[in-house]
Amino acid sequence: MAGSTTLDRGEWRTTLDQITHEHQGELVTIEVLDPSAGHQYEAERLPFSSLAYDPRDDTVIGAVGGRPPRYPVVLRHMVPHPTEVDIATEDVPEAAVRVVAPDGTATLITFYPEESGTRG
């Protein structure tokens, strides 16, 4: 991902916890970029819930929803055994995180500030 920082595995948990704290109240889009199946949206501009790394299960978990009454259910997207986590840091209109799975599939999580007029 251009203009990004690739995190060391030891930084994943604290950095993703910090991102969760910093982006509360924003909307998020989760896209899966699969080399064989193509580009697919898992969630499109839904309320952000959390982004975390579970070292015991070696899984990155992105969650949306959980805000009643419109989005009462939390939906989770999991990337087991990720090989890379990148954070967009420069020259990007929205903050983004990319998580790469062992098969090369990338999950792109993009944040949109609530005041951007994108609330659905």
NUGU-814447 format. One record per residue: x, z, y negated of N, C-alpha, C, O, CB in turn; residue number from 0; residue in three letters. Coordinates in pm, whole numbers, plus 32768, in hexadecimal, padded with zeros to 4 digits. Each point is the difference from the previous one (the first is absolute). Glycine has a CB too. Layout:
N
(fikol (X, Z, Y), (X, Z, Y), (X, Z, Y), (X, Z, Y), (X, Z, Y), NUM, 'ALA')
...
% end
This chain:
120
(fikol (8056, 8000, 8075), (7FAA, 8000, 7F8B), (805B, 8000, 7F85), (8050, 805C, 7FEF), (7EF3, 801F, 808C), 0, 'MET')
(fikol (80B1, 7F1F, 7F30), (8053, 7FF5, 7F89), (7FE7, 8075, 7FA2), (7F8F, 802F, 7FF5), (8071, 7ED7, 8021), 1, 'ALA')
(fikol (8069, 8129, 7FA7), (7FF2, 806E, 7FA2), (7FD7, 8081, 8043), (7FB0, 804C, 7FC9), (8015, 7F10, 7F8B), 2, 'GLY')
(fikol (8071, 80BE, 8123), (7FD8, 8078, 804A), (8079, 8050, 802C), (8072, 7FD2, 7FFD), (7EC0, 7FB8, 8050), 3, 'SER')
(fikol (80B0, 80F0, 7FDE), (8065, 8059, 8037), (7FDB, 801D, 8090), (7F91, 802B, 801D), (809F, 803C, 7F01), 4, 'THR')
(fikol (802E, 7F80, 813F), (7FEB, 8022, 808C), (8029, 8090, 8014), (8070, 8026, 7FDF), (7FB6, 7EEB, 806C), 5, 'THR')
(fikol (7F7F, 8140, 7FEB), (801A, 808E, 8012), (8049, 801C, 8082), (7FEB, 7FBB, 8064), (7F49, 8077, 7F16), 6, 'LEU')
(fikol (8121, 8033, 8084), (803A, 8033, 807C), (7F93, 804B, 804B), (7FA9, 803D, 7FC2), (8140, 7FD4, 7FD6), 7, 'ASP')
(fikol (7F1B, 7FEC, 80EB), (7F9A, 8042, 8053), (7FED, 8093, 7FD8), (7F90, 8032, 8003), (80A9, 7F31, 80B9), 8, 'ARG')
(fikol (8031, 80E2, 7F21), (7FF7, 808C, 7FDA), (7FB2, 8018, 7F80), (7FD7, 8071, 7FE4), (8100, 7FAF, 808D), 9, 'GLY')
(fikol (7F13, 7F77, 7F3F), (7FB5, 800B, 7F82), (7F6C, 7FDD, 8010), (7FB2, 8019, 7FA4), (8120, 7FAF, 7FE5), 10, 'GLU')
(fikol (7F07, 7FFF, 80E7), (7F78, 7FCC, 800F), (7F96, 806A, 7FE6), (7FA4, 7FEB, 7FB2), (80B4, 7F72, 80F3), 11, 'TRP')
(fikol (7FB5, 8115, 7F9D), (7F97, 8066, 7FF7), (7FEE, 8032, 7F70), (7F90, 8001, 7FCD), (80A3, 8043, 811F), 12, 'ARG')
(fikol (8039, 7FE5, 7ED3), (7FF3, 8037, 7F79), (7FD7, 7F96, 7F9A), (7FB2, 801C, 7FA5), (80FA, 808F, 8097), 13, 'THR')
(fikol (7F88, 7EDC, 7FD2), (7FDE, 7F96, 7FA2), (7F6D, 7FD9, 800D), (7FBC, 7FEE, 7F9B), (8130, 7FBF, 806E), 14, 'THR')
(fikol (7EE2, 8044, 8071), (7F73, 7FDB, 8012), (7FA4, 8071, 7FD4), (7F93, 7FE6, 7FCD), (80AE, 7F84, 80F1), 15, 'LEU')
(fikol (7FE7, 8113, 7F56), (7FB2, 8071, 7FCC), (7FFC, 7FFC, 7F67), (7F98, 801C, 7FC4), (80A8, 806F, 8105), 16, 'ASP')
(fikol (8030, 7F53, 7EF8), (8005, 7FF6, 7F6F), (7FA7, 7F8E, 7FCE), (7FBB, 800E, 7F9C), (8130, 804F, 8067), 17, 'GLN')
(fikol (7F18, 7F31, 8043), (7FAA, 7F8F, 7FDB), (7F6D, 8028, 800A), (7FB0, 7FDC, 7FAA), (8100, 7F82, 80A7), 18, 'ILE')
(fikol (7F2C, 80ED, 8017), (7F76, 8030, 800E), (7FD9, 8052, 7F86), (7F93, 7FED, 7FC8), (8085, 8016, 8134), 19, 'THR')
(fikol (803F, 8057, 7EDA), (7FE3, 8054, 7F8D), (7FF5, 7FAD, 7F7F), (7FA5, 8017, 7FB0), (80D4, 80A7, 80C2), 20, 'HIS')
(fikol (7FE0, 7EE4, 7F7A), (8005, 7FB1, 7F85), (7F8C, 7F9D, 7FF3), (7FDA, 7FDC, 7F90), (811C, 803B, 8076), 21, 'GLU')
(fikol (7ED1, 7FBD, 8069), (7F9B, 7F96, 7FFA), (7F72, 802E, 801F), (7FA8, 7FAF, 801C), (810C, 7FB6, 8025), 22, 'HIS')
(fikol (7F35, 8120, 7FBB), (7F79, 8032, 8013), (7FA4, 7FC5, 7F95), (8026, 7FF4, 7F8C), (8034, 80E2, 80D9), 23, 'GLN')
(fikol (7F2D, 7F04, 7FC3), (7FA0, 7FC8, 7FA2), (800B, 7F69, 7FEE), (7FB2, 7FC5, 7FB6), (8052, 8114, 7FD9), 24, 'GLY')
(fikol (805B, 7EE9, 80B4), (8010, 7F6F, 7FF3), (7FBA, 7FB9, 8073), (7FD6, 803D, 8063), (8105, 7FE4, 7F27), 25, 'GLU')
(fikol (7F1A, 7F5D, 8067), (7FCC, 7FAC, 806A), (8076, 7FC3, 804A), (806E, 7FF6, 7FC9), (7EBD, 7FD7, 7FB6), 26, 'LEU')
(fikol (80BF, 800B, 80FD), (806E, 7FCB, 8051), (7FCF, 7F8B, 8054), (7F8D, 7FFC, 802C), (80DF, 80E7, 7FDA), 27, 'VAL')
(fikol (7FED, 7EBE, 8010), (7FE9, 7F91, 805B), (8069, 800A, 806E), (8076, 8014, 7FE5), (7F28, 7F57, 7F63), 28, 'THR')
(fikol (8035, 8087, 8135), (805C, 8000, 8072), (7FF8, 7F76, 803F), (7F96, 7FD6, 802F), (804F, 8125, 7FFA), 29, 'ILE')
(fikol (808C, 7EBF, 7FD9), (8009, 7F7A, 8039), (8061, 8002, 8076), (8068, 8043, 7FFB), (7F64, 7F53, 7F25), 30, 'GLU')
(fikol (8012, 8021, 8149), (8058, 7FF3, 8073), (8033, 7F71, 8002), (7FB2, 7FA1, 8003), (7FD1, 8112, 8081), 31, 'VAL')
(fikol (8102, 7F3E, 7F79), (8040, 7F7E, 7FFF), (8040, 7FEB, 8089), (8074, 8025, 8016), (7FB7, 7FE4, 7EED), 32, 'LEU')
(fikol (7F89, 7FBD, 8157), (802A, 7FEE, 808A), (8039, 7F74, 8012), (7FBC, 7F9E, 7FE2), (7F96, 8106, 806E), 33, 'ASP')
(fikol (812B, 7F4F, 7FE1), (803D, 7F7C, 8010), (7FB0, 7FA3, 805B), (8002, 7F86, 7FED), (80DA, 80E5, 7FEE), 34, 'PRO')
(fikol (7EDD, 7FCA, 8087), (7FB6, 7FA9, 805C), (7F6C, 7FF2, 7FDB), (7FC6, 7F95, 8012), (80D9, 80AF, 80A0), 35, 'SER')
(fikol (7F22, 8026, 7F1B), (7F71, 7FFC, 7FE0), (7FE3, 7FDE, 7F6F), (7F8F, 7FDE, 7FDD), (804E, 80C8, 80D5), 36, 'ALA')
(fikol (8088, 7F64, 7EF9), (7FED, 7FE1, 7F73), (7FE0, 807B, 7FAC), (8010, 8072, 802D), (7FA2, 7EAE, 8017), 37, 'GLY')
(fikol (8020, 80C6, 7F43), (7FE6, 8065, 7F9A), (7F70, 8032, 800E), (7FA2, 7FB0, 8002), (8107, 7FE5, 7F62), 38, 'HIS')
(fikol (7F45, 80F0, 80A7), (7F79, 8039, 800E), (7FF4, 807E, 7FAB), (805F, 804E, 7FF5), (7F8E, 7F54, 80F4), 39, 'GLN')
(fikol (7F9D, 8071, 7EDA), (7FE4, 807A, 7FB5), (7FC3, 8068, 805C), (7FA1, 7FE2, 8049), (8040, 7F99, 7EE3), 40, 'TYR')
(fikol (8054, 80FF, 80D0), (7FC6, 8071, 8048), (7FA2, 804C, 7FA4), (7F97, 8030, 802B), (8136, 7FE3, 8068), 41, 'GLU')
(fikol (7F58, 7FF7, 7EEE), (7FAF, 8044, 7F9A), (801C, 7FBC, 7F7B), (8072, 7FDB, 7FE3), (7F92, 8104, 809B), 42, 'ALA')
(fikol (7F93, 7F10, 7F32), (8012, 7FBB, 7F81), (7FC8, 8054, 7F8D), (7F87, 800F, 7FF1), (806E, 7F14, 8085), 43, 'GLU')
(fikol (8067, 8113, 7F3B), (7FE0, 8050, 7F8A), (7F9C, 8070, 801E), (7F96, 800B, 7FC3), (8096, 7F2C, 7FB2), 44, 'ARG')
(fikol (7FFA, 811B, 80EC), (7FB3, 8077, 8024), (8048, 807B, 7FCA), (8078, 7FF9, 7FE4), (7F2C, 7F97, 80EC), 45, 'LEU')
(fikol (8016, 80E0, 7F20), (8041, 8079, 7FCD), (8072, 802E, 805C), (7FEE, 800C, 8079), (7F39, 8038, 7F1B), 46, 'PRO')
(fikol (814C, 7FD3, 8031), (8076, 802D, 8049), (7FEE, 8090, 802B), (7FD4, 8055, 7FB2), (80BD, 7F0C, 7FCE), 47, 'PHE')
(fikol (7F90, 80BC, 80FE), (7FF9, 8088, 8034), (808C, 8039, 8014), (8021, 8069, 7FC8), (7F04, 7F62, 80A8), 48, 'SER')
(fikol (812F, 7FF2, 7FE0), (8087, 8034, 8018), (8059, 7F97, 803F), (7FD2, 7F9B, 8035), (7FCE, 814A, 7FE5), 49, 'SER')
(fikol (80E2, 7F37, 7FE0), (8067, 7FB0, 8042), (8066, 8064, 8034), (8037, 804F, 7FB4), (7FA4, 7EE2, 7FB7), 50, 'LEU')
(fikol (803F, 80CB, 8118), (8056, 8066, 803B), (8054, 7FC7, 8072), (7FDF, 7F98, 803B), (7F79, 8117, 7F86), 51, 'ALA')
(fikol (8114, 7F98, 805C), (8052, 7FE0, 8075), (7FFD, 807A, 805B), (8020, 806F, 7FD5), (8075, 7EF0, 7FA8), 52, 'TYR')
(fikol (7F46, 808C, 8101), (7FFF, 8069, 8065), (807C, 7FEC, 8057), (8002, 7FA7, 8054), (7EFE, 806B, 7FAB), 53, 'ASP')
(fikol (8169, 8041, 7FEE), (807B, 7FEC, 804C), (7FF0, 801E, 8095), (8048, 7FC7, 8052), (8035, 8071, 7EE0), 54, 'PRO')
(fikol (7F27, 801F, 80F0), (7FEC, 8022, 808E), (7FCD, 7F87, 804E), (802F, 7FE3, 806E), (7FA2, 810C, 7F53), 55, 'ARG')
(fikol (7FCD, 7ECA, 8005), (7FCA, 7F88, 8040), (8045, 7F81, 7FD1), (7FE3, 7F93, 8032), (7F43, 80E2, 7FE4), 56, 'ASP')
(fikol (8136, 7F97, 7F89), (8047, 7F8E, 7FC6), (7F9D, 7F95, 7FD4), (8004, 7F8D, 802C), (80C4, 80A3, 8065), 57, 'ASP')
(fikol (7EDC, 7FFA, 7F14), (7F94, 7FA9, 7FD2), (7FEA, 8011, 7F6A), (7FFF, 8070, 7FCE), (7F95, 7F9C, 8115), 58, 'THR')
(fikol (805C, 7F84, 7ED6), (7FD6, 8003, 7F75), (7F68, 7FED, 8000), (7FCC, 7FA7, 8044), (8115, 7FFD, 7F66), 59, 'VAL')
(fikol (7ED9, 80B1, 8009), (7F6E, 7FFE, 7FFE), (7FD1, 7FEF, 7F70), (8020, 8052, 7FA9), (7FD5, 8042, 8126), 60, 'ILE')
(fikol (7FC0, 7F01, 7F18), (7FC1, 7FEB, 7F7E), (7F6B, 8017, 8010), (7FC4, 7FCF, 805F), (80ED, 7F8B, 7F5B), 61, 'GLY')
(fikol (7F13, 80F1, 7FE9), (7F72, 8020, 800A), (7FB9, 7FE1, 7F7E), (8035, 8015, 7F93), (7FFF, 809D, 8114), 62, 'ALA')
(fikol (7F51, 7F1C, 7F67), (7FA9, 7FE2, 7F8F), (7F78, 8041, 8018), (7FDD, 8020, 8072), (809B, 7F05, 7F60), 63, 'VAL')
(fikol (7F3D, 80EF, 7FC1), (7F79, 8037, 800C), (8001, 8098, 7FFD), (805C, 803F, 7FCD), (7F62, 7EF9, 80B5), 64, 'GLY')
(fikol (7FD6, 8101, 7FB7), (7FF1, 8090, 8003), (7FCA, 803A, 7F80), (8010, 8077, 7FE6), (80A8, 7F8D, 80B8), 65, 'GLY')
(fikol (7F07, 7FA9, 7F12), (7FC5, 802F, 7F82), (7F6A, 7FE7, 8002), (7FD2, 7F92, 7FE1), (8106, 8040, 7FA3), 66, 'ARG')
(fikol (7EDB, 8093, 80A1), (7F6E, 7FF0, 8002), (7FCD, 7FEA, 7F72), (8044, 8028, 7FA1), (7FAA, 806A, 812C), 67, 'PRO')
(fikol (7FA2, 7F31, 7F1F), (7FA6, 7FCA, 8067), (801F, 7F6F, 8024), (7FD5, 7FD1, 8069), (7F7E, 80CA, 7F44), 68, 'PRO')
(fikol (80F9, 7F1D, 7FFD), (8013, 7F71, 8019), (805F, 7FE2, 8074), (7FE8, 7FA2, 804C), (7FED, 803A, 7EC3), 69, 'ARG')
(fikol (8096, 8072, 80FF), (8063, 7FE9, 806A), (8017, 8082, 804E), (806D, 8039, 7FF9), (8003, 7F12, 7F7D), 70, 'TYR')
(fikol (7F2C, 80E4, 80D4), (800C, 8084, 8041), (8060, 8004, 8077), (802B, 806B, 8028), (7EEF, 7FBE, 7F8E), 71, 'PRO')
(fikol (8106, 7F64, 8083), (8053, 7FFC, 8078), (808F, 7FDB, 7FDB), (8017, 7FA6, 7FAE), (7F21, 801A, 80DE), 72, 'VAL')
(fikol (812A, 8084, 7FB0), (808C, 7FDE, 7FED), (8026, 7F97, 8069), (7FEC, 8014, 8077), (804A, 80D4, 7F2C), 73, 'VAL')
(fikol (8000, 7EA9, 802E), (8032, 7F97, 8059), (8098, 8006, 7FFD), (803D, 8007, 7F95), (7EF6, 7F65, 8043), 74, 'LEU')
(fikol (810B, 808F, 809E), (8091, 800A, 8008), (803C, 7F81, 803C), (7FCA, 7FC5, 805D), (8023, 8134, 7FBA), 75, 'ARG')
(fikol (8083, 7EE0, 7FB1), (804F, 7F92, 8037), (8085, 803D, 802A), (8044, 803F, 7FAF), (7F4A, 7F0D, 7FBF), 76, 'HIS')
(fikol (8098, 80A0, 8110), (807B, 803C, 8033), (8066, 7F96, 8027), (7FDE, 7F97, 8037), (7F9D, 812C, 801A), 77, 'MET')
(fikol (8103, 7F5A, 7F92), (806F, 7FAA, 8029), (805B, 8057, 8057), (8050, 804D, 7FCC), (7FA3, 7F20, 7F60), 78, 'VAL')
(fikol (8001, 8085, 815A), (8055, 804F, 8058), (808F, 7FC9, 8004), (8016, 7F87, 7FFD), (7F21, 80B3, 808C), 79, 'PRO')
(fikol (8128, 8021, 7F7D), (808E, 7FE0, 800C), (8031, 7F9C, 7F97), (803C, 7F9A, 8022), (7FB0, 8093, 80D1), 80, 'HIS')
(fikol (7FF9, 7FEF, 7E8D), (802B, 7FA3, 7F98), (8098, 7FF2, 7FFC), (804A, 805E, 801F), (7EEC, 7FDE, 7F5C), 81, 'PRO')
(fikol (80F7, 7F4E, 8060), (808F, 7FE6, 7FF6), (8032, 8005, 7F71), (8077, 800F, 7FE7), (7F77, 7F66, 80E5), 82, 'THR')
(fikol (7FB5, 807E, 7ED4), (8027, 7FFA, 7F73), (7F8C, 802B, 7FA8), (7F8C, 7FE2, 801D), (8116, 7F64, 8014), 83, 'GLU')
(fikol (7F7E, 8103, 7F64), (7F9F, 8023, 7F99), (803F, 7FDF, 7F7A), (806C, 8032, 7FDF), (7F2B, 8088, 80AE), 84, 'VAL')
(fikol (8026, 7EEF, 7F25), (8031, 7FD5, 7F7D), (7F9D, 802C, 7F95), (7F87, 8001, 8017), (80F1, 7F3A, 804F), 85, 'ASP')
(fikol (7FBC, 80E9, 7F26), (7FAE, 8026, 7F8D), (801E, 7F9D, 7F90), (8075, 7FEF, 7FDC), (7F8A, 8108, 8067), 86, 'ILE')
(fikol (7F9A, 7EC7, 7F86), (8014, 7FA6, 7F8F), (8025, 8052, 7F86), (7FB9, 805F, 7FDD), (7FA3, 7EF9, 8082), 87, 'ALA')
(fikol (8112, 8085, 7F61), (8033, 8051, 7F92), (8014, 7FB3, 7F7E), (8006, 803E, 7F96), (8067, 804C, 8114), 88, 'THR')
(fikol (7F9C, 7EF3, 7F5B), (8020, 7FB3, 7F87), (7FA8, 7F84, 7FF5), (7FDD, 7FC1, 8064), (810E, 8093, 7FA7), 89, 'GLU')
(fikol (7EF2, 7F8C, 7F79), (7FBC, 7F82, 7FE2), (7F87, 7FE4, 8058), (7FEE, 7F90, 8030), (80EC, 801B, 7F85), 90, 'ASP')
(fikol (7ED2, 80BB, 8060), (7F86, 7FED, 804D), (7F8A, 802F, 7FAD), (8008, 8067, 7FBD), (8075, 7FB6, 811D), 91, 'VAL')
(fikol (7F13, 7F98, 7F28), (7F8D, 802A, 7FB1), (7FBC, 807D, 8038), (7FC7, 804F, 7FB4), (8018, 7EC4, 800D), 92, 'PRO')
(fikol (8028, 8101, 80C2), (7FC7, 8076, 8040), (8068, 803C, 805F), (8053, 7FB9, 8039), (7EC2, 7FE8, 7FB4), 93, 'GLU')
(fikol (80E4, 80E2, 8022), (8058, 8044, 8060), (7FDB, 7FD2, 808D), (7F8C, 7FE5, 801C), (808D, 80E3, 7F4B), 94, 'ALA')
(fikol (804B, 7F2F, 80F0), (7FE6, 7FD2, 8089), (8064, 803E, 8061), (8071, 8022, 7FDD), (7F33, 7F06, 7FCA), 95, 'ALA')
(fikol (802D, 80E6, 80D5), (8053, 8030, 806E), (7FF3, 7F9B, 8071), (7F92, 7FD3, 8020), (8050, 8123, 7F9D), 96, 'VAL')
(fikol (808F, 7EE9, 8080), (7FFE, 7FA5, 8074), (8039, 804B, 8077), (8069, 803F, 7FF7), (7FAF, 7EF2, 7F76), 97, 'ARG')
(fikol (7FA0, 80C7, 8104), (802B, 8041, 807C), (800C, 7F92, 8069), (7FA2, 7FB5, 8016), (7FED, 812B, 7FAE), 98, 'VAL')
(fikol (80E5, 7F18, 807D), (8019, 7F96, 8063), (7FFD, 803C, 808C), (8042, 8064, 801D), (8049, 7F1A, 7F3C), 99, 'VAL')
(fikol (7F25, 8043, 80FF), (7FF5, 802A, 808C), (806F, 7FBF, 8052), (8040, 7FA1, 7FD1), (7EC6, 807A, 8016), 100, 'ALA')
(fikol (8113, 8017, 8092), (806A, 7FC8, 8054), (7FF0, 7F6A, 801D), (8064, 7FBB, 8014), (7FB1, 8126, 8051), 101, 'PRO')
(fikol (7F71, 7EEB, 7F9E), (7FEA, 7F72, 801D), (800B, 7FA7, 7F84), (7FEA, 7F87, 8009), (7F84, 80BF, 80B1), 102, 'ASP')
(fikol (80B6, 7FF6, 7ED4), (800F, 7FB2, 7F85), (7F84, 7FFC, 7FAA), (8005, 7FCD, 7F90), (809F, 7FAD, 80E7), 103, 'GLY')
(fikol (7EEC, 80BB, 7FB9), (7F86, 8005, 7FB0), (8016, 8061, 7F8C), (8031, 806F, 8014), (7F3D, 7F5B, 80B6), 104, 'THR')
(fikol (806F, 800B, 7EBF), (800E, 8055, 7F8A), (7F78, 802B, 7FCE), (7FA2, 7FB0, 7FFB), (8134, 7FDB, 7FC7), 105, 'ALA')
(fikol (7F1E, 80F3, 801B), (7F88, 8033, 7FBF), (8023, 8016, 7F6E), (8061, 8046, 7FE1), (7F48, 8029, 80F4), 106, 'THR')
(fikol (8009, 7F56, 7ED1), (8017, 800C, 7F71), (7F8F, 8053, 7FC5), (7F8A, 7FDD, 800B), (80EF, 7F44, 7FEB), 107, 'LEU')
(fikol (7FAC, 814E, 7FCB), (7FA0, 805B, 7FC3), (8016, 7FF8, 7F6A), (806A, 8026, 7FCE), (7F90, 8075, 80FE), 108, 'ILE')
(fikol (7FA0, 7F34, 7EEB), (800B, 7FEA, 7F70), (7FA0, 805D, 7FB8), (7F8C, 800C, 8027), (80B8, 7F04, 7FFD), 109, 'THR')
(fikol (7FEC, 8132, 7F72), (7FB2, 8060, 7FB4), (7FD1, 7FC2, 7F7D), (804B, 7FB8, 7FBD), (8036, 8105, 80AB), 110, 'PHE')
(fikol (7F01, 7F60, 7F72), (7FC5, 7FCF, 7F84), (7FCB, 8077, 7FB3), (7FA6, 8046, 8030), (801F, 7EDB, 8039), 111, 'TYR')
(fikol (8071, 80F9, 7F1E), (7FCD, 8070, 7FB1), (7F6A, 7FF0, 7FE5), (7FCF, 7F92, 7FE8), (8113, 8089, 7FAE), 112, 'PRO')
(fikol (7ED8, 8054, 806F), (7F6E, 8000, 7FEF), (7FD6, 7FC2, 7F7D), (7F9A, 7FBC, 7FFA), (805A, 810F, 8090), 113, 'GLU')
(fikol (805B, 7F4A, 7F0C), (7FDA, 7FCB, 7F7D), (8015, 7F6B, 7FF1), (7FE4, 7FC9, 7F96), (8054, 8113, 8010), 114, 'GLU')
(fikol (7FF9, 7EDF, 80C3), (801A, 7F70, 7FF7), (7F81, 7FAC, 8008), (8007, 7F85, 7FFC), (80D6, 80A5, 806A), 115, 'SER')
(fikol (7EAF, 8017, 7FA5), (7F82, 7FB6, 8003), (7FE3, 7FC5, 8088), (7FAD, 7FA6, 800C), (8072, 8027, 7F06), 116, 'GLY')
(fikol (8022, 8064, 8156), (7FEE, 7FC8, 8085), (7FA8, 8057, 8058), (7FF2, 7FE4, 8077), (80EB, 7FB1, 7F73), 117, 'THR')
(fikol (7EE8, 80D4, 7FDF), (7FAD, 8059, 8052), (7F89, 7FB3, 8035), (7FB7, 7FBF, 7FB5), (8092, 8109, 7FC5), 118, 'ARG')
(fikol (7FA6, 7F42, 810D), (7F97, 7FB2, 8043), (7F7C, 803E, 8005), (7FA2, 7FC6, 8036), (8109, 7FE0, 804B), 119, 'GLY')
% end
